[in-house]
């Protein structure tokens, strides 16, 4: 056995969890990603999915993917930079730019590669990248690849953000990078205040709309549309793996910034293109999102139903304003036990423990789809509450 294997083999946290029967990861699903999935041959209520609009098995998305494969094949066999750009990539970029009210957009193979490839391109050694402490891991990964000066402010704390901006040299680039919706806590960035500070200190803004695209805004364009600040935000990022039913991501901005990223973003230049199937799927998803506006309305009705139910049951859910509802457990072991108990009861939820969050902030991440029924929501709340009482999480 190699030294590398010996050293890495000392990591045994998963094995310990498996021995206790509470290991909650890599649970194989044997069906489509719907409100009910099949696991070990049994039906399980799915409350751990990011498919907010419930589009992953929509017939129009399937048709879009199939037609794209029939015309273009299964892959592009190269990067966008060289041989891997299709005409439907260009079509998709034009539609995304229009959706988020920007001049141009650039599509990547994954959402993670957008943030990890865009963030390090934006600023130089003498410039500043400024982050919310709860930003997504993909943003943090991009930060690690940057040579810029890096500053972190307390979550959604505008006084802390302003104090950092005051410390920056006024003639240097300053880019504030924030999630629109924070993926674990479910709360929303204070974009109007961030925009105000950006103007005061001549800073630029990049917003990650991964969990707000399709959920917020009149047309589903996200938090920037919701607050009416799209023109004040320099870069808008989004993913296809949540509301739009497949995988991939994009960045949208003015033509000058997009031109720079097209020729400098390493995760674009050195990665294979997003597949024809995913591209066709997203084009269809944009049509469905525009046509079936009832989905966003149903999602918010479900969100209200669930939040009301959990608060009535005595759960602590924090400041969430979205279909992401954190059920705070504040104990890693109890979080795993609760997840395991719920799986036995036919309810799928996601445990979030350190280092994803601080140990004292461990939680169950409960997320909703437009296609959940009130009956499914009520059943899940009843089962979650029963298990939480047994563990002493709620009274």
N, C-alpha and C positions, 0 to 999 in steps of 0.2 A: 504493500500500500504506500502511496506517495506521501511526502510531507504535506503537500497541499490538501490531500484527502484527509490526512490525520488532523490538520488544523481546522478545516471547515467541518469535519465530522464531530467536533466538539459541540457544535450547535445542535441541541436536542430538544428544543421547546416543542416542535410538532410531535415528536415521539411521545413526550410526556403527556401532551393533550390527548393523543390517541389512546394511551394507556388508561386515561381517566374516562374515555368514551365521550369527550366533548370537543374533539377536533372539528372545526366548522368550515373548512375550506375545501376547494376543489370537489364539491359535491356534484356528481355527474347528473345532468338533466337528460331525460330520454324523449323529450317532446319539444314542441316549439315554445318560444318565450311568450307565454300568455298569462292571464290572471290565474290560471291553474296549470301547473306543470306536472310531469310524471318523474318521480324519483324512486328508484328501486321498485318499479312497477306500481307505485301507489300515487294517487292524486294529492298534490300539495298546493295550497294557496301561495301564490307568489307575491310577496311584499318586499322583495329585494332587488327589483329590476329598475333600470334607468329608462325603460321604454315608456316615457311619460304619456305620449299620445296613443300608445297601444298599437303601433304600426308594424311590428316585426313580422306579423303573419298576414298583413293586408294583401289582398289579391293583386292590387295595382302595383305594389312594390315588387312582389314576386314576378309579375309580368314584365316590369321594367328591367329587372335583373336578367331574366331569361332572354329577352330580346337583345340586350346588350351582349350577352355571351354568344348568342347565335350569330351576331354581326361581327363582333370584335375578338371573339375567343375568350379564353380564361384569364389572360394576363397580358401585360404590355412588354415583358421581357427587357425592361430597362427603365431608366429614370425619366422624369418629365424633361429634364435638361437635354437629354439626347434623343433617343428613339421612342420614348414612352408617352408622348402627348397625343391624345386623341381629340377629335373634333368635339366629342361630348364632354371632355374635360373643359374645353373652352366655353361651351354652352353652359355648363354648370357654374363656372366661375362668374360668368356674366349675370346669371340669375341670382347667385349669392350676393354679389356686389349690390345689385338692385334691391334685394331684400333688406340689407342692413344699411342702405343709403350711403354707399361708398363708391368711389370711381372704379375700383378694380379689386379682384380677389385672387387668391392663389390656393389651390387644393393640394393637400398632402395625403399620404397614405393612412395616417392615424392622427388623432387629436393630440396625443402625447408628442409626436414628432413636430407638430406645429409649434407648441410652446418651447420645446427643447431646442428647436432650430431657429426660431424667430428671436427669442429673448437675447441670446448672445450676439446677435447681429446688430442690435439697435444702437449700442453705445460703445465708445472707446475707453481707453485706459484712464483718461482724465474726467470721464463723465460719470453719471450716477444712475443706478437702477434702484428703485424704491419699491418695497414689497409689503403687502399685508402678511402678518405672521401666519395666517391660516390659508395662504395661497396653495393651490394644488401642487402635488409633487412634480408634475411636468414643468411647471414654472420654476420651481426650485432647482430642478435638474438643468434647465436653461441658464439659470443664474450661476450655477457652478462652472459652466463653460465660458462665462464672460470674464474679461479682464477689468471690467469697470469697477468703480467703487460701489459697494452694495450696502444698502441701508434697509432695516426692517422696522416697521411700526406695529404697535399693539393693534390687535384685531379691531377694525372699524373705528379706531380712535383717531378722530380728526385733529385733535390737539397734538397728539404724538406725530401725526403726519406733517403738520405744519412746522413743528419743531425741527424735524429732519430737513424739510425744505429750506428753512432759514439757514441751516448749516452749509448748504450746498453753495459752491461758487456760482454767482449769478450768470456768468457767461458760458457755463458748461451745459451740455445736454443733461436733462433730468427726465427720466421716464418712470412714471408710476404704473406698476403692473398689479392688477387685482382681479380676482374672480368676480363675476357678476352675482352669481349665487354660490355660496360656499357649500361644497359638496357633502360635508359631514354634518355641519350645524344647521343647514337649511336657511340661514339668514341671508340678507341681501346687502351688497356693498352700498355705501352712502355716496352714490355717484354724483348727485347734485352738489354736495359739499366738496367732493374730490375735484370736480370740474371748476368750482369757484377757486379752490386753492391752486389748481394748475394755471389758471389765468393770472392769479396774483403773483406767482413765482415763476412764470414762464416755463412750465413743465409740460410734458406730453403724457398721454394716458393710453394704456393698452388694457382692454377688458376681455376676460375669458367668459364667453357666453355659453359654455358647454352645457350647464344645467338650467339655463334660462331660455335658450332657443326653443321655440315651439310652446313655451310656457307663459312667457310675459310678452306684453306689447300687443297693440291692436292687430297686427298681422302675424304675430308670433316671432318677430325678429329679435326679441330679447329685452334685457334690462335697459339697454341704451334707448331703445324705442319707448319702453315703458316710461322712462323719466324724461324723454324728449331731448336727450343730449347726444344723439348720434353724431351730429356735426362737430361737437366739442371733444369727441374721443378720437384719437389719432388712428388706433388700430383696434379692430374688433375680431376676436377669434371665436370659432365655433366648432362643434364636433357633430358627426353624423351618427354616433353610437348611442345617443340618448333618444331624443324625440324623433329622429329621422330614420331609425330602424336598421342601420347597417354599421359600417365602420369607415373612418376617415375623418378629415378635418380641414379647416380653411382659415386663412387670415385675410382680412379685407382692410383696405386703407386707400390713400390717394395713389395715383399712378406712379409717382416718383418713388414712394416707399416700396410698393410692390415690385417695381422694376429692380430696385436694389436687392430685395429679398430673393427674387428669381435667380440672381446671379451670385449670391453670397451665402444663402441659407444651406448649410451642409446636409441637413436632414432631408431637404428636397433634392438637392443635386446628386447625393450619393445613396438615395433610396429608390427602390422600384416604385412605379406609379401606383396610385389607387386603381383597383381592378375595374374592368368594364362593368362587372356585375354590380359593384358598390356604387359606381357612378350612375348607372341606369336606375338603381334603386333610389338614390337621393333625388334625382330629377322627378321621379314619380312621387316621392314623399313630399316634395315641395308643392306639387299639384294637390295632393290629398289634404295637406295642411291648409291650403287656401280654400279648398272646396268644402271640406268637412269641419267647419268652424265649431260645430257642436262638441268636438273632442276637447278643445281647450276649456270650454264651459263645463263639461262633465268632469274634467280633471280638477277644476277648482271647487266644484260641488263636492267631489269625493274628499278633497283636502279639508274642507270645512267640516265634513262629517267626521273624519278621522280625528282631527285636532280636538273637536268638541268631545268626542268619546274618550280620548286619552286623558284629557284634562279632568273630565268627570270621574274617571277611574283613579285619579290621583298621581298620574305620571308627571315627572318633570320633563318638559319638552324644550325649554330654552326659548330664545327669541325667533324661532323659525317662522318664516313668512311664505313658505313654499310647500310643494308636494313632498319634500324631504322632511320627515319628522324624526328628530333624534329622541329616543327614549333613554334618558340618562340612568345608568346603572352605577357608575363611579366605582367599579370594582372589576378588574379583568376576569377573575375566576367566575364570578357570578354572571358576567356577560356571556362567557362561553357556556356555562350551565344553562342559562336561559335560552340561548340559541338552540342547544341540543334538545331541551325539553319541548320547545316549540316544533322542531322538526318531527319529533315523535308524535306531536299532535296535529301534524299536517299543515304547518305554517312555516314558510321560508322567510327568514329575515337575515340581515347581515350584521355580524358583530364588528364593532370598531374599537380596537384596543390600542395601547401603546405599541409601537411608536407612531401609529396613525393619528392618535390624539394623546394627550397626556394621560397617564394612568388614572388620575383622579377625574378624568372626563370621559372614561370609557362609556360606550353607549350601544344601543341597538339602533341601526339605521333602517327605518321603516319608510318605504317609498311607494307612491301611488301611481296608478295608470288611469287614463281616461276610461278604460274599459272595465275597471273594477265595478262591481255592483255594491249597493249599500249593504246587501245581505252578506257579501263576502267581507266587507270592511267590519261590520258588526261582529261577525263570527271571529275574525282575527283579533279584534279588541278583547272579546270575551276570553279567548284562549290565552292571549298574552297577559291579561290582567290576572287570570287564575295562576299562571306559572310565576308571575312576578310576586304575588302574595306569598306563595310557598317559599320563595327565596328571600322574603323580607325586603324586597325592593320597594313595594308600596304596601300600605296598610290594608 
